[in-house]
């Protein structure tokens, strides 16, 4: 039950993150940074005792990593594209 819930929530978070990233089209460097930081965050989360059941399953572990990656990617995308728009509108 717990594993199924985590996988389902990670799938929803990953889908939302991918949609935000695709809509805002971040620069390549932001994608690379988001990927590295997201997978590192996923690895750290899997070391937590509360997520030990998830870490034992490969599906659970990869869904958590992908959810963390998508979240970091979406947040970085929003930060980069919003700052770019604000800077462009201030120049006008």
Secondary structure, DSSP 4 states (H G I P E B T S, - for coil): -HHHHHHHHHHHHHHHHHHHHHHHT--HHHHHHHHHHHHHHHHHHHTSGGGHHHHHSHHHHHHHHHHHHHHHHHHHHHHHHHHHHHHHHHH-
